[in-house]
Amino acid sequence: MNNHNETIFFSPTKEYFTDEEVNGIDKFMKTPIVKGLVKVVGGDWNLAGDQIYEYESAILMNPTWFDLMSIAQQQSQVLKDTHHIWLEGFDIVGNQYVLAQDLGLSIDESSERKQKISTISLRLGS
């Protein structure tokens, strides 16, 4: 099996990113790109055209591009994907609402409040 994807690469291009972002890459990599709670999912498509999620990350708070690169690496190892090695971007594929107490975020009266978790799928290229 080809193991050329021991590292996930990230190459911001002008197609998706501004000159300011590309030129200030250190700051750009550390800036949250999705606000709030986020879960990354990944997988493949079945014959019916439905996406099957074979990978789900832990819930992240305000993830940065650096965080998503780490998740992309974990996802490629779990899915044994040795072909897709470039993180090109992400898509928000849904939202779910979970009680704060179920996430361990609150132990008072606000524990009945629901927290939004954005579900995103990484765009990986080869």
Buried (B, 14 or more C-beta within 10 A) or exposed (E): EEEEBEEBEBEBEEEEBEEEBBEEEEEBBEEBBBEBBBBBBBBEEEEEEEEEBEBBBEBBEEBBBBBBBBBBBBBBEBBEBBEBBBBBBBEEEEEEEBEBBEBEBBEEEEBEEEBEBBBBBBBBEE
